[in-house]
Amino acid sequence: MPILIAGPTASGKTALALEIAGRQGGRIINADALQVYDGWRVLTARPSPEEEAAAPHALFGHVPFDAEYSTGHWLRDVLPFLSGGDRPIIVGGTGLYFAALTEGLAEIPATPPEIRAEADRLDALDMLADLDREDPLIADRIDRQNRMRVQRAWEVLRATGRPLSGWQADTPAPALPLAAAQPLLLTADRDWLAERIERRFDLMLAGGALDEARALEPVWHRAAGAAKAIGGPELIAVIRGEMSLQEAREAAIIGSRQYAKRQRTWFRARMGNWQAIPLP
């Protein structure tokens, strides 16, 4: 039976996956939307070369730095690993990936560039006002503080003329129903997690995150989805002399804590039927 391991950033998901793989066998498959990109290994906390040598891994760093990569892309990529071969141990913090896998994913047409550009210019409150009026089902259930989710719903509405809630109502059967897997959710105390986030970022700096930024700076203008890596823009700013390392460190730690808060909110709302593993 496949194992699913979800949890907020810095909660120890990789360590648990490696422990399970070491004891029971299996292939560790990435379900983190930033660890798919090449270029950022240290900064996105991808498994180290030593960890990758300890067990089979898949879907880590397989997407070019300058490419966009959606939940639909990930779902198509993970499907071949669900049957035959090593038992899948799917691990990550991207709730949408797990939702697509276990609940199904609507096949929504891509957003045209001109609509994406229009959305980028709009204030989130204006987009929410449109959603409240034209797609109240989505407006009621998305995280209204998460601009990315708000913008996605607005773009679908404008690009297709159909509410996102309508597309979701036609969602096909899931590739891996939750009942056919062992879903584990790491839950962590906020203060405990905040300390781990700070300590981990310092370890990232010591482990070469700034060197990664230095190597990527010449091609940073081409960065697509990889530019969303928390701390990435700040470290690039350090390399360019636009920000001190201390300022970048503080901004990245704050960003990671905010991200962990959004993850925990998602998990509480959407993963109540997963087996909770309290930490520490």
C-alpha positions in Angstrom: 0.0 0.0 0.0 1.4 3.5 -0.9 2.4 5.7 2.0 1.6 9.5 1.9 3.5 11.8 4.2 2.4 15.4 4.5 3.4 18.1 6.9 4.6 21.7 7.2 8.0 22.9 6.1 10.8 21.8 8.4 8.7 19.2 10.2 10.9 16.3 9.4 9.1 14.6 6.5 12.2 13.5 4.7 13.6 11.9 7.8 10.4 9.9 8.3 10.3 8.8 4.7 13.9 7.6 4.8 13.2 5.7 8.0 10.2 4.0 6.4 12.1 3.2 3.2 15.1 1.8 5.2 12.9 -0.5 7.3 10.2 -1.5 4.8 11.6 -0.6 1.4 10.0 1.7 -1.1 10.7 4.7 -3.4 10.5 8.2 -2.0 8.5 10.4 -4.4 8.5 14.2 -4.1 5.2 16.1 -3.5 6.8 19.5 -2.9 6.1 22.1 -5.6 9.6 23.7 -5.2 11.7 20.6 -4.8 10.8 19.7 -8.4 13.2 22.3 -9.8 16.8 22.0 -10.6 19.2 24.7 -9.3 17.9 25.0 -5.8 18.9 21.9 -3.9 20.0 23.3 -0.6 17.5 26.2 -0.4 14.5 24.0 -1.0 15.8 21.2 1.4 15.8 18.6 -1.3 17.3 15.3 -0.1 21.1 15.4 -0.1 23.1 13.1 -2.4 23.8 10.9 0.6 20.1 10.6 1.4 19.2 9.9 -2.3 21.8 7.1 -2.2 20.1 5.5 0.8 16.8 4.8 -1.1 15.3 5.2 -4.5 14.0 8.7 -5.2 11.8 10.3 -7.9 10.6 13.7 -9.0 13.3 15.7 -7.3 15.0 18.4 -9.3 13.6 17.0 -12.6 12.1 20.3 -13.9 14.3 22.9 -15.6 14.9 26.1 -13.6 13.2 28.3 -16.2 10.0 26.1 -16.6 6.5 26.5 -15.2 5.2 23.3 -13.5 1.6 22.8 -12.4 -0.3 20.4 -10.2 -1.5 18.7 -13.4 2.1 18.2 -14.5 3.0 16.6 -11.2 -0.1 14.3 -11.3 0.9 13.1 -14.7 4.5 12.6 -13.6 3.6 10.6 -10.5 1.2 8.2 -12.2 3.8 5.7 -13.5 5.2 5.2 -10.0 1.8 4.1 -8.6 1.8 0.7 -10.1 4.5 -2.0 -10.1 8.1 -1.6 -8.8 8.9 -0.1 -5.4 6.2 0.8 -3.1 5.5 4.6 -3.4 6.3 6.8 -0.3 5.0 10.1 -1.5 6.3 12.9 0.7 5.9 16.7 0.7 4.2 19.8 1.9 2.1 20.8 -1.2 -1.5 20.1 -0.2 -2.8 20.6 -3.8 -0.6 17.7 -5.0 -2.1 15.4 -2.4 -5.6 16.6 -3.1 -5.2 16.1 -6.9 -3.8 12.6 -6.2 -6.4 11.4 -3.7 -9.5 13.5 -4.8 -9.0 13.9 -8.5 -8.0 17.0 -10.6 -10.2 18.9 -13.0 -8.7 19.4 -16.5 -8.8 23.2 -16.7 -7.4 24.9 -19.8 -4.2 26.9 -19.3 -4.5 30.6 -18.6 -3.7 32.9 -21.5 -0.7 35.2 -20.9 -2.7 38.4 -21.3 -5.2 37.3 -18.6 -2.3 36.3 -16.3 -0.7 39.7 -16.8 -4.0 41.4 -16.0 -4.4 39.4 -12.8 -0.8 40.2 -11.8 -1.8 43.9 -11.9 -5.0 43.6 -9.9 -5.4 43.9 -6.1 -6.4 40.7 -4.4 -9.4 42.5 -2.9 -10.7 43.3 -6.3 -10.4 39.7 -7.5 -12.1 38.5 -4.3 -15.0 40.9 -5.0 -15.4 39.4 -8.5 -15.3 35.9 -7.0 -17.8 36.7 -4.2 -20.2 37.9 -7.0 -19.5 35.2 -9.7 -18.1 32.2 -7.9 -19.3 32.4 -4.2 -18.7 28.6 -3.7 -15.0 29.1 -4.3 -14.9 32.4 -2.5 -16.2 30.8 0.6 -13.8 27.9 0.7 -10.4 29.2 -0.5 -7.8 30.8 1.8 -8.7 34.4 1.2 -5.3 35.5 2.5 -3.5 33.4 -0.1 -3.1 35.6 -3.2 -2.0 32.7 -5.4 -5.2 30.8 -4.7 -7.4 33.9 -5.2 -5.6 34.7 -8.4 -5.9 31.2 -9.7 -9.7 31.2 -9.2 -10.0 34.6 -10.8 -7.9 33.6 -13.8 -10.0 30.5 -14.4 -13.2 32.5 -14.2 -11.9 35.1 -16.7 -10.1 32.7 -19.1 -12.9 30.1 -19.4 -16.0 32.0 -18.6 -16.9 29.3 -16.1 -16.4 29.3 -12.3 -13.6 27.2 -10.8 -16.3 25.6 -8.6 -18.0 24.3 -11.8 -14.8 22.8 -13.1 -14.1 21.2 -9.8 -17.6 19.7 -9.8 -16.7 17.7 -12.9 -13.5 16.4 -11.4 -12.7 12.8 -12.5 -12.1 9.9 -10.2 -8.8 10.1 -8.2 -5.7 8.2 -9.3 -5.1 7.0 -5.7 -8.2 7.1 -3.4 -7.2 7.9 0.1 -8.7 4.6 1.3 -6.1 2.8 -0.9 -3.1 4.5 0.8 -1.7 5.0 4.3 -1.9 8.8 4.8 0.3 10.3 7.5 0.1 14.0 8.6 2.9 15.5 10.7 1.4 18.1 13.0 3.7 20.5 14.9 3.4 23.1 17.6 3.9 26.6 16.1 6.7 27.7 18.4 8.6 24.4 18.0 8.3 24.6 14.2 9.4 28.3 14.2 12.6 27.3 16.0 13.3 24.5 13.5 12.6 26.9 10.6 15.2 29.4 11.9 17.8 26.7 12.6 17.3 25.0 9.3 17.8 28.2 7.3 21.0 28.8 9.1 22.0 25.3 8.1 21.1 26.1 4.5 23.4 29.1 4.6 26.2 27.0 6.1 25.5 24.3 3.5 25.9 26.4 0.4 22.6 28.2 -0.3 24.4 31.4 -1.0 26.7 29.6 -3.5 23.5 28.3 -5.2 22.3 31.8 -5.5 25.6 32.9 -6.9 25.5 30.2 -9.6 21.9 31.1 -10.5 22.2 34.9 -10.5 23.3 35.1 -14.2 20.2 33.3 -15.3 17.8 34.6 -12.7 15.9 36.7 -15.2 14.8 33.4 -16.8 13.6 31.8 -13.6 9.9 30.8 -13.7 8.4 28.6 -10.9 11.8 28.2 -9.2 11.7 32.0 -8.4 9.1 31.2 -5.8 11.6 29.3 -3.6 11.4 31.0 -0.2 14.6 33.0 0.4 15.6 32.7 -3.3 14.9 36.3 -4.3 16.5 37.6 -1.1 19.7 35.6 -1.7 19.9 36.8 -5.2 19.6 40.4 -3.9 22.5 39.7 -1.5 24.6 38.5 -4.5 23.7 41.7 -6.3 24.5 43.9 -3.4 20.9 45.0 -2.9 20.4 43.5 0.5 22.6 42.4 3.5 22.8 38.7 4.3 21.2 39.4 7.7 18.3 41.2 6.1 17.9 38.2 3.6 18.1 35.7 6.5 15.4 37.5 8.5 13.1 37.9 5.4 13.5 34.2 4.5 12.7 33.0 8.0 9.6 35.2 8.2 8.5 34.0 4.8 9.0 30.3 5.8 7.0 30.8 9.0 4.2 32.4 7.1 4.3 29.6 4.6 4.1 27.0 7.4 1.1 28.8 8.8 -0.7 28.6 5.5 0.2 24.9 5.2 -1.1 24.1 8.7 -4.4 26.0 7.8 -4.7 23.9 4.7 -4.0 20.6 6.5 -6.6 21.3 9.2 -9.2 22.2 6.6 -8.5 19.4 4.1 -6.8 16.5 5.9 -8.9 15.8 8.9 -9.2 12.1 7.9 -5.4 11.6 7.7 -3.6 9.9 10.5 -2.0 12.7 12.6 1.5 12.3 14.0 2.0 15.0 16.6 5.5 16.5 16.9 7.8 16.7 18.7 
